[in-house]
């Protein structure tokens, strides 16, 4: 019963403490509550994780795309023949026949290019913040595995001590039975307890290896390496201020930052949809070369230029729909942000309360229950 309570208490305490301190590890290193050994393991995981490297490459790609999305489209170069007579296909028969070369450039309405580049930049910022979130998640997973390894390691030490104690009790029971001062059932009871401890020892050894493999996987190690737990954890003397935690979450929480960027991107897309009502320009310049006439008369070459625009005559089914969709996406982004903000506030309040209670329980165990249990154990052994 006592071991079960300790197990439950330890797991909740370690999980809750890390949930609060994990964001501080990456974003405010001076406030992290973590051992030096754990810090090194997390650093190794962050440096070697292939998923993080993949997202880093995606961030780099999106940053490269942002200027491209805001640039002018490529100009178009073309050649053609104008007014060719179909009876002879001669270039010198008709005075208007010409060989033409032209260049054309599409120019978006003022502000469209900047908005497209801005839209791509918001996507890059979201992906970069997603990278921060993945780093925190990996750090949390490594820490959880490390603390669980510590719990299993400590359980193995206790199990070894219990085996040693039961062996002493078993030897004492056998000696008393041989001298006629004890009961045989005491020997059987001690043997049963010894068998239970042996079974627990095998189970703990298996769990220890499984957690070692999990840590090796999180650290992206190519081969199995033993992981030795070092108990260099300081007392969790954490001073919590809920307003400070909420302020820190609003400023640093990656999920909130992603939703903030999503709101900004949706605003940009609304502006872009509004700009879509205005036409783009298509400018073309052409040079037409004419041959001499059949009588040898020289003919002047032609130069032509045109400016064309697209007409938003189908705005009811195109521009209006795009603008309405952009506004709906903006509203969805705002609601998503507000919902997450409220959810985080409730989670922080619950975790802060739980951690404060866990600290009280921790000091109760350290200062009262464990000393009393040690006194009781020594008295039982003497008896």
C-alpha angles and dihedrals in degrees: 000000000000092000090050091052092048090049093051093044094050096048094049092045096050093044095048094045092051094046089060097040100039095083089047091055094063100030106030107023095176090067100048119125101209139114122256092244091055091048091056092049092050091049090052091050093049092050097048105035110118095201090059091049089052092053090046089057090049090052090051091049093050091049089054092049095054096075090042093055090054096047128099117268115256115276117247123235121196145166129208149157121244130202096357111177109237096208096065107003088219120151094211099049100080124038093223096054111111144162108235137199121186142178124205133189129191114215118193120221115277112284098018095100093050091049092050090051090047091051090054091047091056089052090052092050091050091052091047091052089047086057089056090050091051090050091053091047092051090047090052093049092050092047093048091051091046094051091046089052088052091051092050091046091052090046089054091052091050091046091053091050091048091051090051091049094047090049089055091049091047092051090048092049091050092049092049091047092050091052092047095247099105141051125252090227088067088060092049092048092051091048091052091050089048091053091050090052091049090053091048090049092056091047093050091048090053093048090048092056092046092053091046089055090048091053091047089051093049089050090049093234113172095217135028115275124182113248114213114200115227116198100219097134118136124221108281095244095162121167109206128198114184095204090050092048092049091049091049092048092051091051101038111021107116095212091054091047091052090053091047090054089047089056091050091047091051089053090051090051091051089055090046091051089051090051089052089075088068118079129247120231125237112196121189132182121189136185118205120197119204128198124230117271120260088257090057097256113151116237123207118241121240132239119197135181133181138184119203134178134195116245118222093219092141095052093130091064098031121021095030092050093047092050092048091049092049092051091048091051090050091053090048091051092051092049092047091052094047091047093051092045091054091045092052091049091055092045092050091050092050095045094045090052092047093049092050090052091046091052089053090050090047093055090044090056093044099044104030119010099042095048090047091048091050091052091049092048093051090049091050092050092050090051 
